Amino acid sequence: MKISLGNDHAGPDYKKAIVETLEKRGYQVNNHGTDSSESVDYPDFAHLVAQDVENGVADLGVVICGSAQGVSMTVNKYSEVRGAVCWNKEIAELSREHNNANVICIPARFTSIPQAVSMVETFLDTDFAGGRHERRVGKISR
């Protein structure tokens, strides 16, 4: 499975920990994020992740910025992307199970690195439940 990851200056340490975890689990990672804490524009990285997911270059995506709001707004401009702002494992699980989210949006200024890694693992380990949720997800893109 391929995971596309992008982050701004709020997330280089988060990205490093997440990439290490993903690679240990055997995932391929498309790294579009910065490794620096110098200010950069989050949409530049979020667009690359959304394009990877929409075009099938990646199965799922991870985007990180300070609040996760900006990266979420950016990735959700793509019709085949459902980005979910997550701040704990339960939200990460429900966003996959009920909403079939394919990009997790992490707020670096409001979560710890271990919490972010745990959310990504939960996100990847959770399948879409389908059923009654399929109809609802179908209405998102109309």
C-alpha positions as a printed Julia matrix, in Angstrom:
142×3 Matrix{Float64}:
   0.0    0.0    0.0
   1.21   3.51  -0.81
   0.69   6.44   1.52
   1.22  10.05   0.44
   2.31  12.4    3.2
   2.63  16.18   3.3
   3.35  18.66   6.04
   4.22  22.27   6.62
   6.65  23.76   9.14
   4.47  22.68  12.1
   4.95  19.01  11.31
   8.49  17.86  10.41
   8.96  15.92  13.66
   5.49  14.4   13.29
   6.26  13.42   9.71
   9.52  11.76  10.7
   7.83   9.61  13.36
   4.91   8.72  11.06
   7.18   7.82   8.13
   9.29   5.58  10.39
   6.14   3.8   11.59
   4.73   3.42   8.08
   7.97   2.02   6.68
   8.28  -0.45   9.59
   4.78  -1.65   8.68
   5.83  -2.17   5.06
   4.06   0.81   3.47
   5.6    2.8    0.64
   5.63   6.53   1.41
   5.46   9.44  -1.03
   7.01  12.19   1.08
   5.88  15.65  -0.01
   6.53  17.4    3.28
   9.16  19.81   4.47
  11.92  18.77   6.84
  12.36  22.32   8.11
  10.65  24.46  10.73
  11.05  27.49   8.45
   7.7   28.89   7.35
   6.22  27.35   4.18
   2.75  27.38   2.62
   0.68  24.33   3.64
  -1.42  24.24   0.42
   1.7   23.47  -1.63
   2.1   20.14   0.21
  -1.59  19.36   0.68
  -2.29  19.71  -3.05
   0.42  17.13  -3.84
  -1.06  14.61  -1.4
  -4.61  15.17  -2.69
  -3.45  14.75  -6.28
  -1.7   11.48  -5.37
  -4.86  10.11  -3.75
  -7.22  11.36  -6.48
  -5.02   9.96  -9.27
  -4.44   6.58  -7.6
  -0.73   7.22  -7.05
  -1.39   6.67  -3.33
  -4.07   4.65  -1.58
  -4.39   7.01   1.38
  -2.94  10.31   2.52
  -1.67  12.03   5.65
  -1.44  15.82   5.89
  -0.15  17.83   8.82
  -0.26  21.51   9.71
  -0.72  23.47  12.93
  -4.52  23.26  13.2
  -5.21  20.77  10.35
  -7.91  23.15   9.12
  -5.9   24.6    6.23
  -4.72  21.24   4.91
  -8.23  19.85   5.3
  -9.75  22.69   3.31
  -7.12  22.18   0.61
  -7.45  18.41   0.18
 -11.24  18.57   0.25
 -11.22  20.68  -2.94
 -10.62  17.39  -4.82
 -13.75  15.44  -5.72
 -12.28  12.01  -4.93
 -10.72  13.06  -1.62
 -12.39  12.96   1.76
 -10.06  14.57   4.28
 -10.91  14.28   7.97
  -9.49  16.42  10.75
  -8.66  14.0   13.56
  -7.52  14.74  17.08
  -7.85  11.29  18.69
  -7.97   7.61  17.71
 -11.74   7.39  17.99
 -12.28  10.19  15.46
  -9.68   8.61  13.14
 -11.51   5.28  13.35
 -14.96   6.77  12.74
 -13.74   8.89   9.84
 -12.66   5.72   8.03
 -15.46   3.43   9.19
 -18.4    5.79   8.65
 -17.12   8.42   6.19
 -14.64   6.41   4.12
 -12.09   9.21   4.62
  -8.97   8.67   2.53
  -6.82  11.48   3.96
  -6.2   12.03   7.65
  -5.55  15.67   8.61
  -3.5   16.05  11.78
  -3.31  19.22  13.92
   0.32  19.26  15.11
  -0.26  22.07  17.6
  -3.05  20.15  19.32
  -1.79  16.55  19.37
   1.39  14.87  20.56
   3.64  12.89  18.24
   2.73   9.54  19.85
  -0.95  10.46  19.57
  -0.53  11.36  15.89
   1.26   8.08  15.15
  -1.49   6.15  16.94
  -4.18   8.0   14.95
  -2.46   7.17  11.66
  -2.16   3.5   12.62
  -5.86   3.4   13.57
  -6.8    5.19  10.34
  -4.87   2.65   8.26
  -6.17  -0.35  10.2
  -9.85   0.62   9.9
 -11.99  -0.41   6.94
 -15.04   1.4    5.61
 -18.18  -0.22   7.05
 -20.27   0.38   3.92
 -23.95  -0.43   4.38
 -26.01   2.58   5.43
 -22.85   4.7    5.36
 -22.38   4.08   1.62
 -25.47   6.13   0.78
 -24.3    9.0    2.96
 -20.78   9.03   1.55
 -22.27   9.04  -1.93
 -24.08  12.25  -1.14
 -20.83  14.04  -0.22
 -19.56  14.22  -3.8
 -22.76  15.15  -5.6
